[in-house]
Amino acid sequence: MKVDLDEVDQNSVITDENEQKAVLSAWIVKTYKEFIKNLLSNFEGRDIALKIGSLRILMSLVKKEGAFLCRRSKIYTFPKSLFEKIVEKLIQEPSLEDEGGALENGRKADYDPIKKKSVESTGKNSDLSKKYEDIAQRTFEVLKNIKGIGKTEEIGKLFWIAAPEKSEKKAGVFKSHSHRRMFSEAWLSLMRIPLPVELYKMILMVMHRRILPGMHDPCLLMDFLTESYDSGGPVSLLALNGLFTLITEYNLTYPEFYTKLYAMFDKNLLQVKYRSRFFRLADTFLSSSHLPSYLVAAFIKRLSRISLTASPSALVIVAPFIYNLLKRHPTCMILIHRADSEDSPSSLEKDPYDFNEPDPAKSNALESSLWEILPIQNHYYSNISIMASIFNEPFKSSEYLLEDFLDHTYSTMISAETAKQIKKQPALSDPAPTSFFRSGEVLGDIFSLD
């Protein structure tokens, strides 16, 4: 049951028994409403400390008002009207650092206000104006800080608003499925509207950790995730985690999953921001021993081909990744042991592998060889060339731990090189320089490198 002090009729307070008490009660109710109005108006200013303080006071009033309503009605009730006003201010005004923590305290009470306001604030105008984007962003900030309740998780007894001892135990607030349903509807309401690209990516990034575990029916997100996966680019990379969770944990089938994953191995893959995240997932997807050899071989060939134009920081992951795939799927070892016959052209002259073929089954990868490894073995950066030389040795080593190679950048590589200790100084015909420019040079007077 949800009621509010706003619904209390002031005229009903006035009784014939005591006119003075009635007048006092009416004044208290009026003053209380003015106090709440003043606290809500503080959200419109720029003083962050004042906003956070007002938010904490308002949440304490939610608790007090709820306790009053519970005593008055003898069943569990929640001050929905006051809570809606708070949420409305949070998503309409600049977001607060403490907003998620404060609303988390009230998460066991109701998800309806968040769901309702996210729909109202975004459904009125389909044009993505600046204000529209801000409201969508703040709605996301509120929702992502509300932890969902798992299927096997029981509703605890510690509510933000204490339940009456003799309350109705069948009320929705005591049932986990009720919380999961409201949690689901709140997120789905946000996902149904056109979202800014960056916010779209942020939702996908928290999908498998924050959203899916608390959903009443995770299958409802299948359309959202498949559309994201089919869109291409970084969005596809970010959708992989959530989609894989639905496939592995909820037994959902996705046609041509590996064909679309194969298409994501393009020349831009090794340059994108979420490269490390993608390789972690790709390693998981390709870990099954039941995958056909032609499919694994196609992934190996495609990755080795795009590595020919990759930067050194991205190239670090290629050799360990391919090595692990060959280790798991010995039938693909023919890619590095294939010998050219006398009457057939060299693999360097005519490669049977078709890089432009979208279907890995038709790419002829198993008929090719890993000639792309040779340029990597002659790379100018010694660490990469040494790592690529592992294909010249027997495959006796265990699989590499990919985490050791995923997060390399030019910065980390330069730091590693400059931190090396030279055991023996090289012989120089001239004394070792102590500055970038020689003494007396004109450039030394123009530039200062101190």
BELUR-V145666 format. One record per residue. N is the residue number from 0. PHI is phi in degrees with one decimal (* if undefined). OMEGA is omega in whole degrees, -180 to 180 (NA if undefined). D_LAST is the distance of its C-alpha to the last C-alpha in whole Angstrom. Layout:
N|PHI|OMEGA|D_LAST / N|PHI|OMEGA|D_LAST
This chain:
0|*|-179|71 / 1|-125.1|176|69 / 2|-131.8|-176|70 / 3|-153.4|178|68 / 4|-64.1|177|69 / 5|-63.7|-177|69 / 6|-86.4|179|72 / 7|-74.8|-180|74 / 8|-75.5|-179|76 / 9|-62.9|-179|76 / 10|-67.2|-180|80 / 11|-72.4|179|81 / 12|-71.9|-177|79 / 13|-77.8|179|82 / 14|-122.4|180|85 / 15|-71.3|-176|88 / 16|-71.3|-176|88 / 17|-148.0|-178|85 / 18|-64.3|-178|84 / 19|-66.2|178|81 / 20|-65.3|180|80 / 21|-66.6|179|80 / 22|-63.2|179|78 / 23|-63.8|180|75 / 24|-63.6|179|75 / 25|-63.5|179|74 / 26|-66.1|179|72 / 27|-63.1|179|70 / 28|-62.8|180|69 / 29|-64.0|179|69 / 30|-64.6|179|66 / 31|-62.3|179|64 / 32|-66.0|178|64 / 33|-66.3|178|62 / 34|-62.7|178|60 / 35|-63.8|180|59 / 36|-61.0|179|59 / 37|-66.9|178|56 / 38|-63.8|179|54 / 39|-66.6|180|54 / 40|-69.1|179|53 / 41|-66.9|180|50 / 42|-70.4|-176|48 / 43|-84.4|179|48 / 44|-86.9|-178|46 / 45|-108.6|-179|42 / 46|-78.5|-177|42 / 47|-63.9|-179|41 / 48|-61.3|179|42 / 49|-66.9|180|46 / 50|-64.7|-179|46 / 51|-65.3|177|45 / 52|-62.0|178|48 / 53|-65.2|180|50 / 54|-63.2|-179|50 / 55|-65.7|178|51 / 56|-65.4|-180|54 / 57|-62.6|179|55 / 58|-67.0|175|55 / 59|-69.1|177|57 / 60|-69.6|174|59 / 61|-57.8|-180|60 / 62|-65.4|-179|61 / 63|-66.8|-178|63 / 64|-65.8|178|65 / 65|-63.8|178|65 / 66|-62.9|178|67 / 67|-63.3|-178|69 / 68|-67.3|178|70 / 69|-66.2|179|71 / 70|-66.6|-176|73 / 71|-73.3|-175|75 / 72|-104.0|179|75 / 73|68.9|174|76 / 74|-130.2|-177|74 / 75|-69.1|180|70 / 76|-129.7|-177|69 / 77|-135.8|-180|65 / 78|-73.9|-174|64 / 79|-61.8|-176|63 / 80|-61.7|-180|63 / 81|-65.6|-179|61 / 82|-65.2|177|58 / 83|-62.2|179|59 / 84|-63.0|180|57 / 85|-65.4|-179|54 / 86|-62.9|179|53 / 87|-59.9|179|54 / 88|-66.6|-178|52 / 89|-64.3|-177|49 / 90|-92.9|179|49 / 91|-102.6|-179|49 / 92|-108.0|179|47 / 93|-50.7|-174|43 / 94|-65.7|-179|43 / 95|-108.7|180|42 / 96|-66.9|-174|40 / 97|-98.9|-172|44 / 98|-63.6|-178|46 / 99|-64.2|-179|46 / 100|-66.3|-180|47 / 101|-68.4|-179|50 / 102|-73.6|177|51 / 103|-61.7|178|51 / 104|-63.1|-178|54 / 105|-101.8|-173|56 / 106|-64.6|-177|56 / 107|-81.0|-178|59 / 108|-94.7|-174|61 / 109|-170.5|172|61 / 110|-102.5|-176|58 / 111|-55.7|-177|61 / 112|-58.6|-179|59 / 113|-64.0|180|55 / 114|-60.3|-176|57 / 115|-63.5|-177|59 / 116|-71.3|177|56 / 117|-65.0|178|54 / 118|-72.5|-176|57 / 119|-63.4|-173|58 / 120|-72.7|-177|55 / 121|-108.1|-176|54 / 122|-83.0|-177|57 / 123|-72.6|-175|58 / 124|-140.0|-179|56 / 125|-82.5|180|55 / 126|-81.2|-178|52 / 127|-80.8|176|49 / 128|-76.5|-179|48 / 129|-62.4|180|45 / 130|-64.9|179|47 / 131|-60.3|-180|49 / 132|-64.5|180|45 / 133|-63.3|-180|44 / 134|-65.3|178|48 / 135|-62.5|180|48 / 136|-64.4|-178|44 / 137|-70.4|175|45 / 138|-62.2|177|48 / 139|-63.2|-179|46 / 140|-61.9|178|44 / 141|-69.7|-175|48 / 142|-67.4|-175|49 / 143|-68.5|179|47 / 144|-92.1|177|47 / 145|-100.6|-177|50 / 146|-77.9|178|51 / 147|-74.7|180|54 / 148|-104.4|-179|57 / 149|-68.9|-178|58 / 150|-62.9|-177|61 / 151|-92.8|-179|62 / 152|-80.6|-180|61 / 153|-91.8|177|63 / 154|-74.5|-180|63 / 155|-73.9|-179|62 / 156|-93.7|-177|64 / 157|-91.4|177|61 / 158|-97.8|175|61 / 159|-60.2|173|59 / 160|-111.7|-176|62 / 161|-60.9|179|65 / 162|-79.0|176|68 / 163|-60.1|-178|71 / 164|-60.1|-178|73 / 165|-109.5|-178|76 / 166|-77.1|180|74 / 167|-73.3|-175|75 / 168|-70.3|-179|73 / 169|-88.4|179|74 / 170|-62.8|-175|71 / 171|-61.4|-178|68 / 172|-64.4|-180|66 / 173|-94.9|-176|67 / 174|-114.3|-177|67 / 175|-65.2|-178|64 / 176|-65.8|177|65 / 177|-67.6|178|65 / 178|-65.4|-179|61 / 179|-65.1|179|60 / 180|-66.5|179|62 / 181|-66.4|177|61 / 182|-60.3|180|57 / 183|-64.7|-178|58 / 184|-64.9|179|59 / 185|-65.4|180|56 / 186|-69.0|-180|54 / 187|-63.9|178|56 / 188|-62.0|179|56 / 189|-70.5|-176|53 / 190|-76.8|-178|53 / 191|-76.0|-177|56 / 192|-93.8|175|54 / 193|-64.4|-175|51 / 194|-110.3|171|48 / 195|-60.3|-174|44 / 196|-58.4|-178|43 / 197|-65.0|178|40 / 198|-67.1|177|43 / 199|-57.4|179|45 / 200|-66.7|-179|42 / 201|-64.3|177|42 / 202|-63.8|179|45 / 203|-65.6|-179|45 / 204|-69.0|-180|42 / 205|-101.7|-174|45 / 206|-57.4|-172|48 / 207|-77.5|-177|49 / 208|-97.3|-172|47 / 209|-109.0|-171|48 / 210|-100.6|-176|51 / 211|-56.2|-178|53 / 212|-62.2|-177|54 / 213|-101.5|-177|56 / 214|-74.4|176|57 / 215|-66.3|176|61 / 216|-139.7|-178|62 / 217|-57.6|-179|58 / 218|-63.1|179|60 / 219|-65.3|-180|60 / 220|-91.2|-177|56 / 221|-60.2|-179|57 / 222|-63.9|-180|57 / 223|-61.1|-177|54 / 224|-73.6|180|52 / 225|-68.1|176|54 / 226|-63.9|178|53 / 227|-66.7|-179|50 / 228|-66.1|-179|50 / 229|-81.9|-174|51 / 230|-74.0|179|49 / 231|86.3|177|46 / 232|73.3|-179|43 / 233|-59.0|179|41 / 234|-61.8|178|44 / 235|-62.6|179|46 / 236|-61.6|-178|43 / 237|-72.7|180|43 / 238|-77.5|-176|47 / 239|-58.7|-175|47 / 240|-60.9|180|47 / 241|-64.8|-180|50 / 242|-65.5|179|52 / 243|-65.0|177|52 / 244|-62.4|178|53 / 245|-64.4|-178|56 / 246|-71.0|-174|57 / 247|-83.9|-174|57 / 248|-99.5|-177|58 / 249|-121.8|171|60 / 250|56.8|176|62 / 251|-87.2|179|61 / 252|-98.3|178|61 / 253|-130.6|-177|59 / 254|-63.7|176|60 / 255|58.0|180|58 / 256|-61.9|-177|55 / 257|-72.9|176|54 / 258|-65.5|179|54 / 259|-75.1|174|52 / 260|-65.7|178|49 / 261|-62.0|180|50 / 262|-66.3|-179|49 / 263|-75.8|176|46 / 264|-82.0|179|44 / 265|-109.3|-175|43 / 266|-67.2|180|40 / 267|-89.9|-174|38 / 268|-59.5|-175|39 / 269|-78.0|179|36 / 270|-114.2|-173|33 / 271|-77.0|-177|35 / 272|-66.5|-174|33 / 273|-97.1|-178|36 / 274|-59.9|-178|36 / 275|-62.9|179|36 / 276|-61.0|-179|39 / 277|-65.8|-177|41 / 278|-67.3|175|41 / 279|-62.5|-180|42 / 280|-71.2|-180|45 / 281|-60.6|178|46 / 282|-62.6|178|46 / 283|-69.9|-179|48 / 284|-62.7|-175|50 / 285|-99.2|-178|51 / 286|-86.5|-177|51 / 287|-68.0|178|55 / 288|-78.4|-179|57 / 289|-89.9|179|60 / 290|-71.1|179|58 / 291|-66.6|-176|59 / 292|-62.8|-178|58 / 293|-62.0|-179|57 / 294|-70.7|179|55 / 295|-63.4|180|53 / 296|-62.3|179|53 / 297|-63.5|178|52 / 298|-64.9|180|49 / 299|-62.3|-179|48 / 300|-64.5|-178|48 / 301|-66.4|179|46 / 302|-66.8|180|43 / 303|-64.7|-180|43 / 304|-69.4|-179|43 / 305|-71.1|179|41 / 306|-73.0|-178|38 / 307|-65.0|-180|38 / 308|-115.6|-177|36 / 309|-85.4|176|34 / 310|-75.4|-180|30 / 311|-57.1|-179|29 / 312|-65.4|178|29 / 313|-86.0|-176|32 / 314|-70.2|-178|34 / 315|-58.5|-174|33 / 316|-82.5|-170|36 / 317|-64.1|-177|39 / 318|-60.5|178|40 / 319|-61.5|-179|40 / 320|-65.0|179|42 / 321|-66.0|179|44 / 322|-59.8|180|45 / 323|-64.0|179|46 / 324|-65.7|178|49 / 325|-67.2|179|50 / 326|-67.1|-179|51 / 327|-77.6|-175|52 / 328|-124.7|-176|54 / 329|-59.4|-180|56 / 330|-66.7|178|58 / 331|-90.2|-180|55 / 332|-64.2|179|54 / 333|-61.7|180|56 / 334|-65.0|-180|52 / 335|-109.0|-180|51 / 336|-114.4|-178|54 / 337|-71.4|178|56 / 338|-111.2|180|57 / 339|-74.1|176|58 / 340|-78.7|-175|62 / 341|-67.3|-177|63 / 342|-95.3|179|64 / 343|-115.6|-179|62 / 344|-68.4|179|58 / 345|-63.2|180|55 / 346|-63.4|178|53 / 347|-77.3|180|50 / 348|-84.0|-180|53 / 349|-144.0|-179|54 / 350|-88.9|179|53 / 351|-64.0|-177|56 / 352|-68.6|179|53 / 353|-103.8|-177|53 / 354|-66.9|-176|50 / 355|-86.1|179|51 / 356|-78.5|-177|54 / 357|-71.6|-179|54 / 358|-92.3|-179|56 / 359|-59.7|-180|55 / 360|-69.2|-178|59 / 361|-105.8|-175|59 / 362|-83.8|-179|56 / 363|61.1|-177|57 / 364|-65.9|-179|54 / 365|-67.9|179|56 / 366|-90.6|-177|58 / 367|-101.1|177|54 / 368|-144.0|-178|52 / 369|-89.4|178|48 / 370|-68.3|179|47 / 371|-65.8|179|44 / 372|-70.8|-178|42 / 373|-59.5|176|42 / 374|-61.6|179|39 / 375|-68.2|178|37 / 376|-67.0|177|38 / 377|-109.6|-180|37 / 378|-64.9|-178|33 / 379|-68.3|179|30 / 380|-88.9|-170|29 / 381|-61.7|-179|30 / 382|-61.6|180|31 / 383|-73.6|-180|33 / 384|-64.5|178|35 / 385|-67.8|179|36 / 386|-64.0|-180|37 / 387|-69.5|-180|39 / 388|-72.4|180|41 / 389|-64.4|180|43 / 390|-76.5|176|45 / 391|-89.1|-178|46 / 392|-106.4|175|47 / 393|-60.7|-178|50 / 394|-82.5|-179|50 / 395|-98.9|-179|50 / 396|-73.6|176|47 / 397|-75.2|-180|48 / 398|-62.5|178|46 / 399|-79.1|174|42 / 400|-83.9|-173|41 / 401|-64.0|-179|39 / 402|-59.0|-180|37 / 403|-75.0|-175|35 / 404|-122.6|-169|34 / 405|-77.9|-169|34 / 406|-103.7|178|31 / 407|-79.3|175|28 / 408|-134.4|176|26 / 409|-58.6|-179|23 / 410|-63.1|-180|21 / 411|-67.3|180|23 / 412|-69.0|178|23 / 413|-66.5|179|20 / 414|-62.6|179|19 / 415|-66.1|-179|22 / 416|-70.4|-178|21 / 417|-72.0|180|18 / 418|-84.9|-180|20 / 419|-67.7|177|23 / 420|-95.6|179|23 / 421|-81.4|-178|24 / 422|-68.2|-178|27 / 423|-134.3|-179|27 / 424|-66.0|179|25 / 425|-69.7|179|26 / 426|-74.6|-179|27 / 427|-123.5|177|25 / 428|-75.4|178|26 / 429|-113.4|176|23 / 430|-58.8|179|21 / 431|-61.1|-178|18 / 432|-68.3|178|15 / 433|-108.3|179|12 / 434|-146.3|-177|9 / 435|-71.3|179|10 / 436|-108.1|177|12 / 437|-72.6|-179|14 / 438|-63.7|178|15 / 439|92.6|180|16 / 440|-71.9|-178|16 / 441|-63.8|-178|16 / 442|-62.5|178|14 / 443|-64.8|178|11 / 444|-82.8|-178|12 / 445|-88.9|-176|12 / 446|-106.4|175|9 / 447|-118.8|-178|6 / 448|-107.6|179|4 / 449|-71.3|NA|0
